[in-house]
Amino acid sequence: MEEQPSRTEITSMPAADLSSLLIGLLKNVLYREGDERLWAALLNLQARVRDYVATLNLELVLDEAEGYAFLKSRPEPADDDPAPRLPRLVARRPLSFPVSLLLALLRKKLAEFDAGGGDTRLVLSRDDIVELVRVFLPEGPNEARLIDQIESTINKVVELGFLHKLKPTGGSTLGPASYEVRRILKAFVDAQWLAEFDARLANYQTQLAGVRSSREGQGNE
């Protein structure tokens, strides 16, 4: 294992190290497991990082317990606030219903996993994720097409950084892929988001049940 830098070494880090931190955070999420040396630097330079990104209308989100850090836009001023509205450096990403559905299901799965204690890494196979999602999607005659649609959604969630595709063990490429649910999902999908999505999902399931009943009725005629 790589030797951790001492406090003296970190305190005297040159400006290049601060630049590396800022560039890395502006590009992506920083994980402790991904770069332990850079993570240690962030813990010691976080005050300077916060001051710098504040000038860009950003704030640092740092979770030492879970081991991740990222930048997000600062809250917009209220309508009666005379402060100027600055442009957003971090753009909002509208999510499709399938992506929102999968994020909500993964967030609930993560909560259940944490409640059970034990391992800190939630790993699901592709088949596990397919089974989570398929009960909420309209049934169709083409099973393979449905699986392809779910895999496309999985790939999108991987791109967003909430799932991490694991390398096959033992050098084998056979069998379904496995994915680690990134714990940063907890920072993006909070209780309020889940409650709002649950309400929309309940309405969607009611509509879906009506469609299924209609199809069954037509089939019995």
N, C-alpha and C positions, 0 to 999 in steps of 0.2 A: 504493500500500500504506500502511496506517495506520502512523504513526510509533510506535515502541515507547517505553514510558515509561522514563525514566532510573532508575538505582538509587536516587538521592536521592528521586525522586517516589514510588517503591514503598515505600521504608523508612518514609516519613512518611504512608503511606496511613491514612485514618481507620478507626475500628472498623466503619464501614458496609461497607468493602471486605472485611473479614474475614467479616462477616455474609453478604455476597453469595457469597463462596466456600463457606461452610458450607451455606447454603441450596441452592446449586447442586449441591454434592456429595451432599447428602441426597436430592435429587430425581432425579439422573441422573449419568451418566458425564460428566466434563469432558474435552473433546478440545482439544488445542492449536490445531488448524485451525479449530475452531468459535469460539473466542474467545481470540485471542492475548494480549490485554491481561490478561484474567482468568488465563490460564495463567502469564504472567510474574509476576503477583501471587502465585499459588500457590507458585511456585518460591522466592519470597522469604519467604512467610509459612507455609511448610509446617510448621515447628516448632510454631508456635502452633496450626495446624490439627490436628496430631497430638495435642497436649496436650488440646485441647478435645474432640475426638471420642473420646479414650480414656475420658473421663468417661461417655460413652454406650455403652461397651463395643464401640467400633468402632475400626478401624485404617485408615489411609490407605494405599492402594496407588498408587504413583506411578511410572510408567515414562517417564522423560524421553526415552529413545531412540525409543520408539514413539509418544509424544505423547498419553498418556491417563492419567487418574487417576480412582479411584473409592473408595468406602468399603465395607468388608466387616466382618462380625462377627468379633470376636476369638475364637480357639480356646477351646472350652469346657474348664474345668478337668478334670483326671483324676478318676476315681471316688474315689481316696484323698486328693484335695486338699480341705482343709477350706474353701477359698474359696467364698463363696456363688455360686450359679448365677443369673446375671442374665437377665432376659427378652431375647429377640433383637429388636433394632430393625429389622434387615434380615431379612425372612422368607425361609425356604427355598422354592424353587419346584420342585415335583416336575415332571419332564419326561416326556412321553409317549415311546414308542419311536420314532415317526417324527421327532420333534424331536431326540432324542438321536442318532439315526442321521444326520440332516442335519448336526448340529454336528460329529460325528466326521468325516464326509466332508469338510466344509469345512476342518476343522483339518488334515487330512492334505493337502488341496489347497494350503493355505497353506504347509505345510512344504515341499512339492515346489516351490512357486513361489519361496520364499525360497532354496532350494538352487540354483535356476537363476540367481540374481542378477538384475540389471536393475531394472525398475520396482519401486517399493515398494507400489503399489496393485494388489491382485488384484481384477479386475472380471470377473464372470461373467454371462452372459445367463440369462434364465429357462430357455431350452432347455438350456443347459449344466448347470444345477442339476437339471433334470428327468432328464437322462441319468445324472447321478451317482447319483440315488436309485432310479430305476425298476428297476434290475437287482436290487435287494434287496427289492423288494415283490412280493407274490403277483400273478401274472398274472390278469387278468380279461377278460371279454368286452367291457367298456365302457372304451375307451381314453380318452374324454373325461372320464369320472368319475375315472379314475386321475390324469389331469393336474390335475383340480380338487383332488384330495386332496393332491397334492404342492404345489400353489400355496397351499393353506391352511397347510401346514407352513412354507412359505417366509415367509408373512405372520406366522406366530407367531415365527419367528426374527428377523424385522425388529422386531417388538414387543419382543423381548428385548434388542435392540440389537447383535446380532452380524452383521446384514446391514443395509446402507444402500441403499435404493432410489434410483437415480440419475435425475435429470431427463433426459427425451429431448433429444438434441442436434439442433440445427437447427430446433427448434420442432415437429418431427413427433411425433405420438402413435401412429404406426403401428409395427408390429413388436413383438417381445417386449421386456419390461422388462429392464434391466440392474441388477446389484447389486454394490456394493463389499463385500468381506469385511472386516469390522472387525478390526483387529489385536488388539483387546482379547480376542478369542477365545482367544489364546494364554495369557492369564492364567487363564482359566476351565477350559480343556480341556488338562490337563497330560499328561505321558507315562503316569503311572499310570492316569489316567481312561481314556485311549485303550486301554491294555493290557487293562483290565477290560472295557471295552466291546467290544473285539475278540474276547474270549473269549465274551461273550454273543452277539455277532454270528455267530461261527462256529457256535455251537449252533443259532442261528436259521436259518442257511443250510442246515444239515443237515436240520432239520425241513422247511424249504421245499422242498428237493430231494426229500424223501420224498413230500410232497404232490403235487409235479409228476409224479413217477414213477407215483403212484397214479392220477392223472388220465389220464396217457398209457396206462396199462394198461387202464383202463376204456374208453378210446376205441378200443382195438384189439380189444375183445371183440365 
